[in-house]
Amino acid sequence: MIQVYNDEYFMKRALDEAKTAYENGEVPVGAVVVSNNRIIARSHNQTELLTDVTAHAEILALTAASDFIGSKYLKGCTMYITLEPCIMCAGALAWSQIDKIVFGAEDERRGFMRYGKELLHPKTELAYGILEQECSQLMKQFFQNKR
């Protein structure tokens, strides 16, 4: 069997992380950081577990990727996130100078795109809508169960 490493493949890995968050009672957002077709960091929201409002999947994955690479800059890396980053996470991603960000579902209320792509580093490529339906459905299911 030939394994194809593409945006859909890596977004499925981010969805695996989001499902872990869901199972732990966290808002189901997952993220993976990829370098040279290899996952070097993965995380999911842990704000409840860590009682830390900054413990978003993206922030935790950035820290793990930086530790792995040994640099605060993530040049040559791509982050896959199941939900559009908030402005806090977009700012951290900008400072990391990551090459590419790919997200699944839009976050119309709290997503950074309300303010524009200018929040990211100028050289960061952006793609979205990858497995959007699956990412959105997990979020909807989570909040329906909360009500």
LINJO-V424873 format. One record per backbone hydrogen bond with DSSP energy under -1.0 kcal/mol. CO is the residue of the C=O (numbers start at 1). NH is the residue of the N-H. If there is no record, write none. Layout:
[[CO:NH] [CO:NH]]
//
This chain:
[[6:10] [7:11] [8:12] [9:13] [10:14] [11:15] [12:16] [13:17] [14:18] [15:19] [16:20] [17:21] [18:22] [19:23] [20:24] [21:26] [22:25] [27:29] [29:45] [30:82] [31:43] [32:80] [33:40] [33:41] [34:78] [38:35] [41:33] [43:31] [46:50] [47:52] [52:55] [54:56] [55:46] [56:60] [57:61] [58:62] [59:63] [60:64] [61:65] [62:66] [63:67] [64:68] [65:69] [66:70] [66:71] [74:77] [77:100] [78:34] [79:102] [80:32] [81:104] [82:105] [85:112] [86:90] [87:91] [88:92] [89:93] [90:94] [91:95] [92:96] [93:98] [94:97] [96:74] [99:125] [100:79] [101:127] [102:81] [103:129] [103:130] [105:84] [107:111] [111:114] [112:115] [116:119] [117:120] [121:124] [125:101] [127:103] [129:132] [131:135] [132:136] [133:137] [134:138] [135:139] [136:140] [137:141] [138:142] [139:143] [140:144] [141:145] [142:146]]
//
